[in-house]
Amino acid sequence: MVAAAPKPLFVFAAGNDGLNNDIYPTSPTNIQAGNVISVAATYKYDFIAPFSNYGTLMVDVAAPGMLIESQIPGGEYLKVSGTSQAAPMVANIAAQIKDENKNLAPKDIKKILMGTVDAKSFLKDKVKAAGIVNPNRAVHAAKLSLNMDI
């Protein structure tokens, strides 16, 4: 699937088993490709969510994914948790990066997302980038990339 569609960036939730994806593979998030980014969940910017899967080889970044206010049927809102709440935040930032520089390939967007995280000591042994995505820094990096090679 990923190899057949090289142009989009696939943003996958790491999973909600509280397990290490490096040891216990989870599909499809364990697909390793330049156009795939795997996302763990945190509680705000304070700690990795207890349910979040992780792995310094298989999970790329983290994003808030606990008690996220989400719209449910009927136009109401409910606070929900999961890596499926963290992944859309990363997808949104990826879209903002692409809006800023249309020439960026998926691997470039992934590189920007991973290279502009807010480093967190509690993520050092949990995700490749050892941090939580930073929207402002990522979009700023995309703007700067207009004048340089990535």
SVG drawing of the C-alpha trace seen along z (x, -y; Angstrom):
<svg xmlns="http://www.w3.org/2000/svg" viewBox="-28 -31 48 40">
<polyline fill="none" stroke="black" stroke-width="0.4" points="0.0,0.0 2.7,-2.5 5.0,-1.6 2.2,-1.8 1.4,-5.3 4.7,-7.1 3.3,-10.7 1.3,-11.0 2.7,-10.9 1.0,-8.2 0.5,-9.1 -0.2,-6.0 -1.2,-5.8 1.3,-3.7 -1.3,-1.6 -2.9,-1.6 -1.5,1.6 1.2,-0.1 3.7,2.1 7.0,1.7 6.5,1.9 10.1,2.8 9.4,6.1 5.7,6.5 5.1,5.3 1.9,3.4 0.4,3.0 0.3,0.8 2.4,-1.5 5.5,0.7 5.9,0.2 9.3,-1.5 9.2,-3.9 10.2,-7.5 6.5,-8.3 5.3,-6.8 5.4,-8.4 4.3,-6.6 2.9,-8.6 2.8,-7.8 0.4,-9.6 1.2,-11.8 -0.7,-13.6 -0.2,-17.2 3.6,-17.8 4.0,-16.0 4.3,-12.2 3.8,-9.4 0.3,-8.0 0.2,-4.8 -1.7,-3.1 0.5,-4.4 2.7,-2.0 6.3,-3.2 9.6,-2.1 12.8,-3.9 13.1,-1.9 9.4,-1.9 7.7,-4.9 8.9,-8.3 7.3,-11.1 4.8,-11.8 1.8,-14.2 -0.9,-14.9 -3.4,-12.1 -5.1,-12.0 -8.4,-13.8 -8.6,-15.4 -12.0,-17.1 -13.5,-15.5 -16.8,-16.0 -19.2,-13.1 -22.4,-12.4 -25.2,-14.9 -22.8,-17.8 -21.7,-17.1 -18.1,-16.9 -16.4,-14.2 -12.9,-14.0 -11.3,-10.9 -7.8,-9.3 -5.7,-7.2 -2.9,-7.3 -5.7,-7.9 -6.1,-11.3 -2.4,-12.1 -2.0,-11.0 -4.4,-13.6 -2.5,-16.4 0.6,-15.3 -1.3,-14.9 -2.5,-18.5 1.0,-19.8 2.2,-17.8 -0.5,-19.5 0.6,-22.9 4.2,-22.1 3.1,-21.1 1.1,-24.3 4.1,-26.3 6.4,-24.5 4.6,-22.5 7.9,-21.1 8.5,-19.0 8.3,-15.3 6.8,-13.1 10.3,-12.1 11.1,-15.9 8.0,-16.5 8.8,-13.6 12.3,-14.9 11.0,-18.4 8.4,-16.9 11.1,-14.8 13.8,-17.5 11.6,-20.2 10.2,-18.3 10.2,-19.6 12.7,-17.2 11.4,-15.5 13.6,-13.3 10.6,-11.0 10.5,-10.2 14.3,-9.6 13.9,-5.8 10.3,-5.8 10.3,-7.4 13.0,-8.0 12.8,-11.8 12.7,-11.8 10.1,-14.5 6.7,-15.9 5.8,-17.6 6.1,-21.4 3.7,-22.9 5.2,-26.4 8.8,-25.2 7.8,-22.7 6.0,-25.3 8.8,-27.8 11.3,-25.1 9.1,-24.5 9.2,-28.2 13.0,-28.2 13.2,-25.2 12.0,-27.3 15.5,-28.8 17.6,-25.6 17.9,-21.9 16.5,-19.5"/>
</svg>
